[in-house]
Structures are given as C-alpha cells and as structure tokens.
Amino acid sequence: MAAFHPIHVAVFGAGAVGCYFGARRAAAGTAVTVIARPAAAAALGRDGIRVLQAGTEWRAPVVVATDASGVAQADLVLVAVKSPDSAAAAVALAPHLRADARVLCLQNGVANAVTIGTPLSQPTYAAVVYVGAQMDAPGLVRHLGRGDLVIGSPHGLNAGADTAGDVQAIAALFARAGVPCAVAPDIDAALWSKLAVNCGLNAVSALGQARYARILDVPAACAVVEAAIVETVAVARADGVHLDPQAMIANTWTITTAMPQQSSSTAQDLERGKATEIDALNGFVVRRGAALGVPTPVNATLHALVKLRESQG
C-alpha cells in the first residue's frame, strides 16, 4: 500500500466520543463527515458539532449523513459506536469503505477492533480513549476533562499493511488538531489497562449514581473499585497480558482526580434509559475469567447489578 496521508475523516457514531474527536479534527481544518441518527443529524446539519469546554462554546462545521454510505469518501473512518454494535457496524461499513481507507476504533473494551476489522479488507486499528465527555443534547458535547488517545495495531490484524506508517500518520493527524496521540507498541496491553479502569469505575459510578469525586469520598466504594481492578488484571495475566495491579489502581485514581465531575459512560447510559456496554466491560472479564479458570466474583456482581438496572428500562 502507498503511504497513508488522511485528508478526509468520517465519524461513525455521533455520541460524546465521536463528536468530541470529530470536532477537534474539523476545527483544525480537516473535512469531517459524521454519520448520525436522524435527530442528531438534524442538529449537526444546522449547527455543526457544538462543544462546551472550559466555560465557553465552540463549533466545528461538519458534513452529515444518516447511513453508512456517508463514509464513501473518507480516508480514515473513526468508529465510535457502542461495543454491542461493533459487528453490525462492520457489516454496515463494508460495502462503502474505500479500498485504501483505514479504520480506527474509538471504543471501550478490548475486542472491538478485532470484531470490526476481521471481516474488513481495510487495515483496522484500535484506540484507547481518555476523555471526559457527555452529550447534553443532540450535536452538543460537554467536555469535562482530558482528551487524549493511544493507538496501535491489535495482534492478528492488518497483515500486509504498513502498520507503523499508518499509526504514525493517524497520530500526526490528531496531534495537528491539538489532541495528544501516542503510539503503543502493544495496544492490547493498553486496551486491557483501560478495561481495568472501566471495570473498576463504570459500574460503581452507575450503580451509585455518582460522579468520580464522590466515589473518592467513600472508602467502601473505593475498595470495590480496587477489587474489580485486581480481578481484571488477574484475567489479563492469564490471557497473556501482564499488568501491575497497583499501577492500574494508581492510574484509576489519577484519572478520577483529573476528571472529578465526570460520571461513567455506563452511568450516563442508565440515566438516559439506553443499553450499556457492561457486557463488553465487567461481563467480558467474567466470561474470559471463566474460560481461563480465574474467579471474578466482584466483576460478576457489578455486571449482574447493572444488568438488573438495565432491565428496569
């Protein structure tokens, strides 16, 4: 393949993550198309992406589409749908992707890039996303903290592609938009590290209806967070990814301190009556732990309780 130089970006999924990073790129001058559901598409077409950040509002103009054909001109497609929608996203995108396009998955969980990339012929990469953001209204994203990425190539994908050149080009694209974007030599370890954070914080924030600052104020809640992280690290190690549990715990509290007013994406989903990604977070750890013979009682409890809340609609 020729050297990759992305000039047109498509965002598939107009939630907080997709809108924030799409807006940053559009504001830096890149042509950005956002594929969104009709209600969000109407707002985006009228006002662009609106971002509330540091007490001010700024806007980024984007082209809007309501189906996957909107990616047809894109060099780089940012997939920002929820984890349960990954397989359907691959099916929807496949007929419309350019042969020389690249795909970058901006999603929670460790398996999405493989789920999306396996049926596609285009090189597919994974990103670990660190941003505090929420949708206040269709097309209106509130930034609450951070806003950086770690990207790389998951094991088993992109054979034959210029992986190193691709990820460097994508990282440079984001850097030019003021988005810190590191390249990970082992993105699988980085994804498991983020999963450990998510498994600790997401369900606790959701079940306690708590922003991160409030979790920090309750020692018993902190203990649950740390226990879920320790279990997740144990499963990762059994799966061949070696993480330090104390480092993961310290990283989690660093993140909560940096984004004290953030509530987890799981909490936001429950508040809006939407399906959560808990099956791809604590639920994934439970399933993988069972397969590898690693007990995960804390993750199992958190997963079950979030599913119970979900069932209430």
ZIURBEL-V212208 format. One line per field, one symbol per residue. ss: DSSP state (a for helix, b for strand, c for the rest). phi: phi as a letter, one per 40 degrees, with the letter a starting at -180 (. if undefined). psi: psi as a letter, one per 20 degrees, with the letter a starting at -180 (. if undefined). A space follows every 50 residues. Layout:
# ZIURBEL-V212208
ss = ???
phi = ???
psi = ???
This chain:
# ZIURBEL-V212208
ss = cccccccbbbbbcccaaaaaaaaaaaacccbbbbbccaaaaaaaaaacbb bbbccbbbbbccbbbccaaaaccccbbbbcccaaaaaaaaaaaacccccc cbbbbbcccccaaaaaaacccccbbbbbbbbbbbbbbccbbbbbbbbbbb bbccccccccccaaaaaaaaaaaaacccccbbbcccaaaaaaaaaaaaaa aaaaaaaccccaaaaaccaaaaaaaaaaaaaaaaaaaaccccccaaaaaa aaaaaaaaccccccaaaaaaaccccccaaacaaaaaaaaaaaccccaaaa aaaaaaaaaaacc
phi = .cdcbcbbbbbbhbcccccccccccccchccbbbcacdccdcccccbgcb bcafgbbbbbcacbbbaccccdcccbbccbccdccccccccccdcbcccb cbbbcbbcgbbcccdccdccccdbbbbcbbacaaccadgbbbcbifibbb bibcdgbgdgccdcccccccccdcdccgbdacbccbcccccccccccccc ccccccccfbccccdccbdcccccdccccdcccccdcccgbcbccccccc ccccccccbcccbcccccccccgbccccccbdcccccccccbgbcbcccc cccccccccdccg
psi = qrqpnpippqonolaggggghgggghhjiqpppporqgghhgghhgiapp popljrpqqppqqqqjriiiihiphppookrqgijgghggghhgiipqhj rqppomqrriighggghgiqiqpprqpppnpoqqohrpiopppiqblrqp qaoqpiqkpiqmgggghhggghghhijjopoqpphnhghhghghgggghg hghggghilprhhhghiohhghhgghghgggghgggghjjooqohhhhgg hghgghhhmhjpqqhggggghjkqqrjhhidhhgggghgghjkpqlhghg gggghghgghii.
